[in-house]
């Protein structure tokens, strides 16, 4: 008798951004949930990827909730699946351990990759991409299908081959790459994936099957 909706919150950051008053819109949504009897029992819940679940929406209130989410631009429809599955740690300027940008940079990098994703016809195909500003890996990059781990300002180690569900570690593919090199490395792989993947095959599994990287079966294989 109820439905749930998982709302994308980019890198878990709730704030009012230029042209997108996310914080104000969420505040308005919270007031609706509190005051409208149609949503009695509906709550907010947080996910481990920094997103927000609107939980226990009564079936009768689903049309009104969908309309409200669309009005507030909170319905995820403007994003590719690549962006919906992206995550970055805070990094600069907040974290004293960061050696490179992460939260402030990943959204613009995904915008560049989105062009490739759209051209390849993969707008609605989920690929997990994560970025951190240092090797500590607070955004869990090492089990992402595509991962970028900061080494210095503008330089990242590129990892591939993690499992879509997080059950397998990735493998280092290229070291100390800049933005141009990241795009150059990923573009042909994304296009090849679009053309040659098996039914229901995820990107992380594809790059292993094609021999781009070896599978990491256990921790001691990580650098093999």
Phi, psi and omega per residue, in radians:
X1 nan 0.062 -3.123
X2 -2.369 2.786 3.061
X3 -2.318 2.765 3.118
X4 -2.136 2.689 3.095
X5 -2.356 2.224 3.088
X6 -1.706 2.023 -3.076
X7 -1.645 2.250 3.091
X8 -1.246 2.180 3.027
X9 -2.139 1.868 -2.983
X10 -1.015 2.034 -3.140
X11 0.991 0.374 3.088
X12 1.251 0.223 -3.035
X13 -1.645 1.933 3.083
X14 -1.682 1.925 3.141
X15 -2.790 2.938 3.015
X16 -1.572 2.027 -3.118
X17 -1.804 2.738 3.103
X18 -0.961 2.106 3.139
X19 1.386 -0.012 -3.114
X20 -2.594 1.531 -3.097
X21 -1.368 1.199 -3.046
X22 -1.014 -0.837 -3.094
X23 -1.073 -0.791 3.137
X24 -1.123 -0.687 3.139
X25 -1.178 -0.676 3.081
X26 -1.162 -0.636 3.095
X27 -1.097 -0.731 3.102
X28 -1.116 -0.743 3.112
X29 -1.072 -0.722 3.138
X30 -1.072 -0.703 3.121
X31 -1.145 -0.662 3.099
X32 -1.098 -0.783 -3.139
X33 -1.085 -0.586 -3.108
X34 -1.337 -0.618 -2.946
X35 -1.782 -0.401 -3.056
X36 -1.587 2.104 -3.121
X37 -1.089 -0.393 3.132
X38 -1.130 -0.331 -3.093
X39 -2.033 0.488 3.092
X40 -1.037 2.239 3.141
X41 1.568 -0.136 3.099
X42 -1.348 2.334 -3.049
X43 -2.330 2.915 2.972
X44 -1.650 2.432 3.005
X45 -2.370 2.542 -3.115
X46 -1.674 2.576 3.078
X47 -1.869 2.868 -3.132
X48 -1.305 -0.072 3.038
X49 -1.792 0.196 3.082
X50 1.438 0.265 -3.140
X51 -1.746 -3.118 -3.010
X52 -2.259 2.166 3.076
X53 -1.698 2.252 2.930
X54 -1.620 1.841 -2.941
X55 -1.777 2.541 3.017
X56 1.092 0.890 3.010
X57 -1.434 2.095 3.120
X58 -1.013 2.504 -3.125
X59 -0.913 -0.659 -3.111
X60 -1.157 -0.429 -3.119
X61 -1.656 -0.029 -3.074
X62 -1.079 -0.804 3.123
X63 -1.013 -0.741 3.136
X64 -1.165 -0.668 3.114
X65 -1.145 -0.746 3.118
X66 -1.063 -0.721 3.134
X67 -1.137 -0.720 3.140
X68 -1.171 -0.757 3.118
X69 -1.076 -0.682 3.101
X70 -1.148 -0.743 3.129
X71 -1.064 -0.645 -3.089
X72 -1.618 0.084 -3.120
X73 0.993 0.716 -3.141
X74 -1.969 0.263 -2.981
X75 -1.731 0.167 3.039
X76 1.256 -0.095 -2.962
X77 -1.223 -0.280 -3.102
X78 -1.527 0.014 -3.034
X79 -1.936 2.576 2.951
X80 -1.318 2.823 3.088
X81 -1.152 -0.484 3.068
X82 -1.052 -0.801 3.135
X83 -1.186 -0.667 3.138
X84 -1.092 -0.417 -3.129
X85 -1.901 0.433 3.106
X86 -1.738 2.654 3.078
X87 -2.753 2.471 3.113
X88 -2.372 2.667 3.006
X89 -1.390 3.024 -3.091
X90 -1.183 -0.844 3.126
X91 0.946 -2.528 -3.107
X92 -1.162 2.505 0.020
X93 -1.654 0.119 -2.994
X94 -1.428 -0.752 -2.995
X95 -1.590 2.201 -3.132
X96 -1.260 -0.228 3.122
X97 -1.575 -0.229 -3.035
X98 -1.164 2.422 3.065
X99 -1.948 -0.140 -3.119
X100 -2.669 2.908 3.075
X101 -1.227 2.712 3.075
X102 -2.547 -1.347 -3.110
X103 -1.003 -0.699 -3.091
X104 -1.370 -0.233 -3.039
X105 -1.895 -0.662 -3.053
X106 -0.961 -0.724 3.137
X107 -0.992 -0.713 -3.136
X108 -1.265 -0.582 3.070
X109 -1.163 -0.721 3.094
X110 -1.090 -0.624 3.079
X111 -1.034 -0.727 3.088
X112 -1.146 -0.750 3.134
X113 -1.212 -0.503 3.112
X114 -1.027 -0.587 3.107
X115 -1.071 -0.737 3.101
X116 -1.184 -0.751 3.134
X117 -1.041 -0.795 -3.141
X118 -1.118 -0.781 3.136
X119 -1.084 -0.577 -3.121
X120 -1.469 -0.072 3.139
X121 1.323 0.508 -3.060
X122 -1.944 0.403 -3.069
X123 -0.945 -0.683 -3.051
X124 -1.797 0.254 3.137
X125 -1.798 2.163 -3.025
X126 -1.365 2.202 2.984
X127 -2.261 2.194 -3.104
X128 -1.436 2.082 3.100
X129 -2.194 2.312 -3.110
X130 -2.414 2.698 -3.101
X131 -2.463 2.476 3.011
X132 -2.334 2.775 -3.112
X133 -1.549 -0.068 3.108
X134 -2.780 2.984 -3.084
X135 -1.208 -0.132 3.128
X136 -1.102 -0.446 2.950
X137 1.211 0.766 -3.076
X138 -1.162 -0.342 3.080
X139 -1.656 0.270 3.108
X140 0.991 0.899 -3.103
X141 -1.245 -0.467 -2.937
X142 -1.261 -0.239 3.025
X143 -2.011 0.400 3.053
X144 -1.576 2.761 3.112
X145 -1.198 -0.651 3.010
X146 -2.254 2.261 -3.127
X147 -2.422 2.522 3.092
X148 -2.239 2.100 -3.096
X149 -2.036 2.105 -3.039
X150 -1.147 2.409 3.061
X151 -2.011 -0.581 3.125
X152 -2.837 2.997 3.133
X153 -0.974 2.088 3.108
X154 1.385 0.117 -3.100
X155 -2.243 2.313 -3.058
X156 -2.418 2.587 2.896
X157 -1.508 2.332 -3.101
X158 -1.804 2.139 3.123
X159 -1.964 2.536 3.094
X160 -2.354 2.784 2.932
X161 1.678 0.101 3.012
X162 -1.163 2.787 -3.138
X163 -1.378 2.548 3.119
X164 -1.019 -0.606 -3.128
X165 -1.595 0.119 3.099
X166 1.440 0.122 -3.043
X167 -1.542 0.066 3.130
X168 -2.525 2.405 3.086
X169 -1.277 2.644 3.048
X170 -1.440 -3.033 -3.125
X171 -2.380 2.481 3.138
X172 -1.161 2.317 -3.088
X173 -1.915 -0.792 3.093
X174 -2.507 2.555 -3.109
X175 -1.891 2.534 3.000
X176 0.897 0.931 -3.140
X177 -1.709 2.551 3.077
X178 -1.700 -3.076 -3.062
X179 -1.024 -0.832 -3.127
X180 -1.038 -0.720 -3.128
X181 -1.243 -0.573 3.078
X182 -1.091 -0.863 3.135
X183 -1.093 -0.723 -3.133
X184 -1.108 -0.644 -3.128
X185 -1.320 -0.682 -3.019
X186 -1.490 -0.504 -3.063
X187 -0.990 -0.929 -3.133
X188 -1.144 -0.544 3.125
X189 -1.195 -0.725 3.111
X190 -1.122 -0.753 3.132
X191 -1.153 -0.702 3.102
X192 -1.130 -0.704 3.107
X193 -1.044 -0.744 -3.129
X194 -1.087 -0.585 -3.052
X195 -1.584 -0.544 -2.924
X196 -2.091 0.082 -3.122
X197 -1.225 2.687 3.031
X198 -1.437 2.924 3.098
X199 -1.024 2.252 3.093
X200 1.093 0.348 3.134
X201 -1.494 2.255 3.118
X202 -1.450 2.775 -3.083
X203 -1.031 -0.744 -3.136
X204 -1.077 -0.656 3.088
X205 -1.258 -0.617 -3.108
X206 -1.104 -0.811 -3.078
X207 -1.176 -0.454 3.053
X208 -1.308 -0.792 3.141
X209 -1.056 -0.616 -3.126
X210 -1.477 -0.022 3.093
X211 1.375 0.280 3.113
X212 -1.159 -0.768 3.014
X213 -2.413 2.789 3.050
X214 -1.479 2.653 3.086
X215 -1.251 2.436 3.016
X216 -1.660 1.800 -3.079
X217 -1.446 -0.494 3.097
X218 -2.683 2.935 -3.013
X219 -0.952 -0.680 -3.076
X220 -1.224 -0.202 3.087
X221 -1.544 -0.035 -2.969
X222 -0.978 -0.695 -3.090
X223 -1.785 0.201 -3.114
X224 -1.379 nan nan
